[in-house]
């Protein structure tokens, strides 16, 4: 699925740049990247093409007030609309707007930008919504403004919670995969690529038996509501030795080993390693993506994994696909639960923001 990625605010702009930088060469999904901020200096630091860095309402950035930023965005809506629309190429299947709702610029401006985009591009516009971490205090009112604004404008929100991602329950043991989770943005970029890049194989040999195309992802994410991602990756093959490369040999698992590995991976992605804590039984649609060396893509195990996902959402539309990676060393399992109403974490942030606003 091809995406135009438009980051809003400091956190959103950095995340947009991270998504573009981590776009996998074998499954590219980012067609364009742009950033919008009230801070020109922050924009200058981003690895985003200069012509796609857009400053607006710079006089409001010192207030730290999402409402003031929203007003500035509304005052500059024609300019924002033109810049945002120009940043979405014809090849894009949808638009993804990363935003950290703890920041005034993201919380105030992202809903305005999304709303204007929905009037100018005939494609879904999703928010990649990042909730504040435990160390981010005093942001309740800002978070409430952002969440309510995004609920009213975005086609759907892909939810990532910094409080969850700062300290995952369990991480893959191998050094390479652990390093990939070094920062929150790298984690989000990794998981997002696994989702949207699943059906974008650059090599025909990497096309799976069941392909997840753009229409299936769009149908799963749907219109309205929240979605969360579960992700698990573990090393299943050692790097080939020189002799192994010369002889073109590789170790193949037996059926019990491959089945057990997929069974464990899907349960960890469902219940232990998710982008945000949410009750999956409230999801109405789901997607399963399995990536890895072809010999590890056990068909019986994948069918049963889809059944586990169906049970987790307590019945609904479950789609799935696989991506064989011929020279891959890891098995990756991704589960998407979508169509959820407000998760408890979101509801608590909105309630806290309302209480803070009343007390101020």
TAZI-V459780 format. One record per pair of residues at least 24 apart in sequence whose C-alpha atoms are under 7 Angstrom apart, sorted by the first residue. I is the first residue (numbers start at 1). GAP is how many residues later the second one is. D is the distance in whole Angstrom. If there is no record, write none. Layout:
I,GAP,D ; I,GAP,D
This chain:
1,28,6 ; 1,92,6 ; 1,195,5 ; 1,196,6 ; 1,198,7 ; 1,199,6 ; 1,212,6 ; 1,213,4 ; 2,27,5 ; 2,28,6 ; 2,29,6 ; 2,89,7 ; 2,90,5 ; 2,91,5 ; 2,92,7 ; 3,26,6 ; 3,27,5 ; 3,28,6 ; 3,89,5 ; 3,90,6 ; 3,91,5 ; 3,92,5 ; 3,93,6 ; 4,26,6 ; 4,27,6 ; 4,28,5 ; 4,29,6 ; 4,84,6 ; 4,88,6 ; 4,90,7 ; 4,91,5 ; 4,92,6 ; 5,25,7 ; 5,27,6 ; 5,28,5 ; 5,29,6 ; 5,90,6 ; 5,91,5 ; 5,92,6 ; 6,27,6 ; 6,28,5 ; 6,29,6 ; 6,90,6 ; 6,91,5 ; 6,92,7 ; 7,27,6 ; 7,28,5 ; 7,29,6 ; 7,90,5 ; 7,91,5 ; 7,92,6 ; 8,27,6 ; 8,28,5 ; 8,29,6 ; 8,90,7 ; 8,91,6 ; 8,98,5 ; 8,102,6 ; 9,27,6 ; 9,28,5 ; 9,90,7 ; 9,96,5 ; 9,97,4 ; 10,27,7 ; 10,32,7 ; 11,88,6 ; 11,89,5 ; 12,86,5 ; 12,87,4 ; 12,88,6 ; 12,94,7 ; 14,32,7 ; 15,83,7 ; 15,170,6 ; 16,82,6 ; 17,29,7 ; 17,30,6 ; 17,31,6 ; 18,167,7 ; 18,168,7 ; 18,171,6 ; 19,170,5 ; 22,167,6 ; 23,170,7 ; 26,175,6 ; 26,176,5 ; 27,170,5 ; 27,171,7 ; 27,173,5 ; 27,174,5 ; 27,175,6 ; 28,169,6 ; 28,172,6 ; 29,167,6 ; 29,168,5 ; 29,171,7 ; 31,61,6 ; 32,55,7 ; 32,56,7 ; 34,53,7 ; 37,68,7 ; 38,67,7 ; 64,40,5 ; 65,39,5 ; 66,38,4 ; 66,39,6 ; 66,41,6 ; 66,42,4 ; 66,76,6 ; 67,41,6 ; 69,35,7 ; 69,36,6 ; 69,39,5 ; 69,40,6 ; 70,38,4 ; 70,39,5 ; 73,36,6 ; 73,39,7 ; 74,38,7 ; 80,33,7 ; 81,32,7 ; 81,35,6 ; 81,36,7 ; 84,33,7 ; 85,32,6 ; 85,35,7 ; 85,36,7 ; 93,30,6 ; 93,121,7 ; 94,29,5 ; 94,30,5 ; 94,31,6 ; 95,29,6 ; 95,30,5 ; 95,31,6 ; 96,29,6 ; 96,30,5 ; 96,31,6 ; 96,32,7 ; 97,29,6 ; 97,30,5 ; 97,31,6 ; 98,29,6 ; 98,30,4 ; 98,31,6 ; 99,29,6 ; 99,30,5 ; 99,31,6 ; 100,29,6 ; 100,30,5 ; 100,31,6 ; 101,28,7 ; 101,29,6 ; 101,30,6 ; 101,41,7 ; 101,42,5 ; 101,45,5 ; 101,46,7 ; 102,29,7 ; 102,30,6 ; 102,37,6 ; 102,40,6 ; 102,41,5 ; 103,39,7 ; 104,38,6 ; 107,35,6 ; 107,36,7 ; 107,38,6 ; 107,39,4 ; 108,37,7 ; 108,38,6 ; 111,38,5 ; 111,39,5 ; 111,42,6 ; 114,39,6 ; 114,40,6 ; 115,38,6 ; 124,31,6 ; 125,29,6 ; 125,30,6 ; 126,28,5 ; 126,29,5 ; 126,30,5 ; 126,31,6 ; 127,27,6 ; 127,29,6 ; 127,30,5 ; 127,31,6 ; 128,29,6 ; 128,30,5 ; 128,31,6 ; 129,28,6 ; 129,29,6 ; 129,30,5 ; 129,31,6 ; 130,29,6 ; 130,30,5 ; 130,31,6 ; 130,32,7 ; 131,29,6 ; 131,30,5 ; 131,31,6 ; 132,29,7 ; 132,30,6 ; 132,31,7 ; 133,29,4 ; 133,30,4 ; 134,29,5 ; 140,209,6 ; 140,212,6 ; 140,213,4 ; 140,216,7 ; 141,212,4 ; 141,213,7 ; 141,215,6 ; 141,216,6 ; 143,206,7 ; 143,210,7 ; 144,205,6 ; 144,206,5 ; 144,209,5 ; 155,68,5 ; 155,69,5 ; 156,65,7 ; 156,66,7 ; 156,67,6 ; 156,68,5 ; 156,69,5 ; 156,70,6 ; 157,68,6 ; 157,69,5 ; 157,70,6 ; 158,68,6 ; 158,69,5 ; 158,70,6 ; 159,67,7 ; 159,68,6 ; 159,69,5 ; 159,116,7 ; 159,117,6 ; 160,115,5 ; 160,116,5 ; 161,114,6 ; 161,115,5 ; 164,111,7 ; 164,112,6 ; 165,110,7 ; 168,105,7 ; 169,103,6 ; 169,104,7 ; 172,61,6 ; 172,62,6 ; 174,61,7 ; 191,40,7 ; 198,125,6 ; 206,117,6 ; 206,118,5 ; 206,119,6 ; 207,116,6 ; 207,117,7 ; 208,114,5 ; 208,115,5 ; 208,116,6 ; 209,113,7 ; 210,111,5 ; 210,112,6 ; 211,110,5 ; 211,111,6 ; 212,108,7 ; 212,109,5 ; 220,65,6 ; 220,66,6 ; 220,67,7 ; 220,118,7 ; 221,117,5 ; 221,118,7 ; 222,117,7 ; 224,115,7 ; 225,114,5 ; 225,115,5 ; 225,116,5 ; 226,112,6 ; 226,113,6 ; 226,114,5 ; 226,115,6 ; 226,116,7 ; 227,109,7 ; 227,110,5 ; 227,111,4 ; 227,112,6 ; 227,113,6 ; 228,46,7 ; 228,47,6 ; 228,48,6 ; 228,108,6 ; 228,109,6 ; 228,110,7 ; 229,45,6 ; 229,46,5 ; 229,105,7 ; 229,106,6 ; 229,107,5 ; 229,108,7 ; 230,39,4 ; 230,40,6 ; 230,43,6 ; 230,44,4 ; 230,45,6 ; 230,104,6 ; 230,105,5 ; 230,106,6 ; 231,38,5 ; 231,42,6 ; 231,43,6 ; 231,102,6 ; 231,103,5 ; 231,104,7 ; 232,33,6 ; 232,36,6 ; 232,37,5 ; 232,41,7 ; 232,100,6 ; 232,101,5 ; 232,102,7 ; 233,97,6 ; 233,98,6 ; 233,99,4 ; 233,100,6 ; 234,96,5 ; 234,97,6 ; 234,98,7 ; 235,94,6 ; 235,95,4 ; 235,96,6 ; 236,93,6 ; 236,94,5 ; 236,95,6 ; 237,92,5 ; 237,93,7 ; 238,91,7 ; 252,43,6 ; 253,42,7 ; 253,43,7 ; 258,38,5 ; 258,40,6 ; 259,39,6 ; 259,42,5 ; 262,39,6 ; 263,38,7 ; 263,42,6 ; 265,68,6 ; 266,39,6 ; 266,67,6 ; 269,64,7 ; 269,65,6 ; 269,66,6 ; 270,65,7 ; 278,65,5 ; 280,32,6 ; 280,33,5 ; 280,57,6 ; 281,31,6 ; 281,32,4 ; 281,33,5 ; 282,31,6 ; 282,58,5 ; 283,30,5 ; 283,54,6 ; 283,55,5 ; 283,56,5 ; 283,57,5 ; 284,29,7 ; 284,32,5 ; 284,33,7 ; 284,54,6 ; 284,55,5 ; 284,56,7 ; 285,31,6 ; 285,32,5 ; 285,33,6 ; 285,52,6 ; 285,53,5 ; 285,54,6 ; 286,31,6 ; 286,32,5 ; 286,33,6 ; 286,50,5 ; 286,51,5 ; 286,52,6 ; 287,31,6 ; 287,32,5 ; 287,33,5 ; 287,48,6 ; 287,49,5 ; 287,50,7 ; 288,31,6 ; 288,32,4 ; 288,33,6 ; 288,46,6 ; 288,47,5 ; 288,48,7 ; 289,31,6 ; 289,32,5 ; 289,33,6 ; 289,44,6 ; 289,45,5 ; 289,46,7 ; 290,31,7 ; 290,32,5 ; 290,33,6 ; 290,42,6 ; 290,43,5 ; 290,44,7 ; 291,31,6 ; 291,32,5 ; 291,33,6 ; 291,34,7 ; 291,40,6 ; 291,41,5 ; 291,42,7 ; 292,31,7 ; 292,32,5 ; 292,33,5 ; 292,36,6 ; 292,38,6 ; 292,39,4 ; 292,40,6 ; 293,31,6 ; 293,32,5 ; 293,33,5 ; 293,34,7 ; 293,35,5 ; 293,36,7 ; 294,30,5 ; 294,31,6 ; 294,32,6
